Amino acid sequence: MNEAFVRAVSPDAPLLGRQVRLLGVTDMPLEVVGIVSDARPFRLGGQERPRLFYPYSQFASTRVIGMVRVADGGAPPVNAIRGILRELEPAAPMFEVRTVAELLSSATSAPRWGSVLLGAFAGMALLLASLGVMGVVGFVASQRTRECGIRIALGSTRAGVKWLVARQGMWPVAFGLIAGVAATQAAGRVIATNLVGIQQDSGLLLVADVLLLAVAAGIAVYLPATRVTKVDPALTLRCD
């Protein structure tokens, strides 16, 4: 039996060498001759289920899984394996021959495509957020075009006016990033507590995300601030 079976049946008392009776399997008591570590041969993630392993001579199965080790980089010798199997049991068919790389690819296909889809949605969210920041800051800057023209006419530098517009546009972004980091940390603790096998990641990825969002928001704020300072002050003063 595996360790998960031991934890489910008798986590305190040792089972090795004891006689156990399994309802629905056999009427005869079975002796526990070994305990193996937990393994997940068919799926990744989650907890291992309790499993029992029987000698083939006592409980014959209609399906047997065999593993063959080949040289690194070599193709599996399917024909040779078929020949050996035919010598051992001529009536036994061999099907579903796959390499470990193929098994891993099949087991990780769903999480991999989920990650790709999640990354695509995250990129779209970043683009929409950047466009939203650019639109809001551009609208606010257009409402202050006359003010910016007066400031430049009175001696303010274009760089100073640009920094003024950009700074006021970055304040909401800064507050949003702080609130987002706090919410991410709280959500990470909740997920790590309630989901099996999920651990809260280090802050390196979170810092990278914050820097990426800050750069995107900075570009979205910089463009309207640059556009509003290119207006001729004299033309701005003559316009209502």
Buried (B, 14 or more C-beta within 10 A) or exposed (E): BBBBBBEEEEEEEEBEEEEBEEEEEEEEEBEBEEEEEBEEEEEEEEEBEBBEEEEEEEEEEEEEEEEEEEEEEEEBEEEEBEEEBEEEEEEEEBEEEEEEEEEEEEBEEEEEEEEEEEEEEEEEEBEEBBEEBBEBBBEBBBEBBBBBBBBBEEEBEBEEBBEBBBEBBBEBBEEBBEEBBEEBEEEBEEEEEEEEEEEEEEEEEBEEBBEEBBEBBBEBBBBBBBBBBEBEBEEBEEEE
